[in-house]
Each structure stands twice: as C-alpha cells, then as structure tokens.
Amino acid sequence: MESLMGIVVLTLFALAAFFVGWGAVRLLRRARLGWYAGVPLLVTAGSGYGVAWLLWPSYYAGPAVLVWWGCAFFGNVSGWFCPARGLHA
C-alpha cells in the first residue's frame, strides 16, 4: 500500500509541475515574444528552486527539483506547441 501511495504522490507532484509550466505559457499567450518565451522559463526555474527550498533538509530535494524542472519544462513546451482552443492561427 505504501508503494501505491508513493506513486500517487509522485504523479500529483509531476502533474502540478506540468501545469505550472503550462499555465505560465497560457497566461502570457498574447504577450510580446520576449515575455512569451522568457517568463515561463523563469517561472519554471524559480518554482523549482522553491521546491528545493521546501525540501532542503532531505536528500530527496535534488531529485525532486530535477523532476519538477523536467515536468514544468514539458508543460512549457506543450503550451508553446499546442494551439489554444478557440483561437486560430
């Protein structure tokens, strides 16, 4: 049962990171190109450092930050390459 709970927690952690990255891109969809490309990456990096700060005394802080950055970056990429619903190019 404990391993199932660990998988659930890891999945929720990864989904939260993904949607932080995706949401940052979606919020800046109509901004200028520099803001649209740069700010989501800063949000990804800053939120990862926030996760590290929250988990710092643990040895899991490093792997957790890498997982957070990876999932948030995939959220950024997904937001950049998937078209917005209701908007046409």
C-alpha positions as CSV (number, residue, x, y, z in Angstrom):
1,M,0.0,0.0,0.0
2,E,2.9,2.4,0.7
3,S,4.3,2.0,-2.8
4,L,1.0,2.8,-4.3
5,M,0.8,6.0,-2.2
6,G,4.3,6.9,-3.3
7,I,3.3,6.5,-7.0
8,V,0.2,8.7,-6.4
9,V,2.2,11.4,-4.7
10,L,4.9,11.4,-7.4
11,T,2.2,11.6,-10.1
12,L,0.5,14.5,-8.4
13,F,3.8,16.2,-7.9
14,A,4.6,15.8,-11.7
15,L,1.2,17.0,-12.7
16,A,1.5,20.1,-10.5
17,A,4.9,20.9,-12.1
18,F,3.5,20.3,-15.6
19,F,0.5,22.6,-15.0
20,V,2.8,25.3,-13.5
21,G,4.8,25.3,-16.7
22,W,1.8,25.1,-19.0
23,G,-0.1,27.8,-17.1
24,A,2.8,30.2,-17.3
25,V,2.8,29.9,-21.1
26,R,-1.0,30.2,-21.3
27,L,-1.1,33.3,-19.2
28,L,1.4,35.0,-21.5
29,R,0.0,33.8,-24.8
30,R,-0.8,37.3,-26.1
31,A,2.4,38.9,-24.7
32,R,5.3,40.0,-26.8
33,L,7.7,37.3,-27.9
34,G,10.4,38.1,-25.4
35,W,8.0,37.8,-22.5
36,Y,6.2,34.8,-24.0
37,A,9.4,32.9,-24.4
38,G,11.4,34.1,-21.3
39,V,9.0,34.4,-18.4
40,P,7.7,30.8,-18.5
41,L,11.3,29.5,-18.3
42,L,11.9,31.9,-15.3
43,V,8.7,30.6,-13.6
44,T,9.9,27.0,-14.2
45,A,13.4,27.7,-12.7
46,G,12.0,29.8,-9.8
47,S,9.3,27.3,-8.9
48,G,12.0,24.5,-8.9
49,Y,14.1,26.5,-6.5
50,G,11.1,27.0,-4.4
51,V,10.6,23.2,-4.3
52,A,14.2,22.7,-3.3
53,W,13.9,25.3,-0.5
54,L,10.8,23.5,0.8
55,L,12.5,20.1,0.7
56,W,16.1,21.2,1.6
57,P,17.0,19.1,4.6
58,S,16.0,16.0,2.7
59,Y,18.3,14.1,0.4
60,Y,15.3,14.0,-2.0
61,A,15.5,17.7,-2.7
62,G,17.9,17.3,-5.7
63,P,15.9,14.6,-7.5
64,A,12.6,16.4,-6.7
65,V,13.9,19.6,-8.3
66,L,15.1,17.7,-11.4
67,V,11.7,16.0,-11.7
68,W,10.0,19.4,-11.2
69,W,12.1,21.1,-13.8
70,G,11.6,18.3,-16.3
71,C,7.8,18.2,-16.0
72,A,7.5,22.0,-15.9
73,F,9.6,22.3,-19.0
74,F,7.4,19.8,-20.8
75,G,4.5,21.9,-19.7
76,N,6.2,24.9,-21.3
77,V,6.8,23.1,-24.5
78,S,3.2,21.8,-24.5
79,G,1.9,25.3,-24.1
80,W,4.1,26.7,-26.8
81,F,3.3,24.0,-29.4
82,C,-0.4,23.1,-28.7
83,P,-2.8,25.6,-30.2
84,A,-5.2,27.4,-27.9
85,R,-8.8,26.3,-28.1
86,G,-11.0,28.8,-29.9
87,L,-8.0,30.7,-31.4
88,H,-7.0,30.2,-34.9
89,A,-3.5,30.9,-36.3
